[in-house]
Amino acid sequence: MRFKLKYEAPFGDVGDLFSVPTGKWRHKRPVIKARKCSQCGWCYLYCPGGSINEEEALFTVDLEHCKGCGTCAAICPANAIIMIEEA
């Protein structure tokens, strides 16, 4: 699935809303298992921080902005995303 546009909020331009770095308070981070990923795009659509990026043939996580909420792992129908403890 290829998304043609970046996320557009229903209330207009979000500006720098999604560009706030995480800092050092995140205690879990998502890991995407590429072989299990079905490319449905649900993680991309439901990530509240906009931290899931669509690359050529897979989805990746922008760990600089990921808050570690686990929404992507909870919504994934293929169970391709797991949350692991930060080192």
RADADA-V865779 format. One record per backbone hydrogen bond with DSSP energy under -1.0 kcal/mol. CO is the residue of the C=O (numbers start at 1). NH is the residue of the N-H. If there is no record, write none. Layout:
BEGIN
co:CO nh:NH
co:CO nh:NH
END
This chain:
BEGIN
co:9 nh:12
co:14 nh:17
co:16 nh:19
co:27 nh:86
co:29 nh:84
co:31 nh:82
co:32 nh:34
co:33 nh:37
co:41 nh:45
co:42 nh:46
co:43 nh:47
co:47 nh:50
co:51 nh:62
co:53 nh:60
co:58 nh:55
co:60 nh:53
co:61 nh:63
co:62 nh:65
co:62 nh:66
co:64 nh:22
co:70 nh:74
co:71 nh:75
co:72 nh:76
co:80 nh:33
co:82 nh:31
co:84 nh:29
END
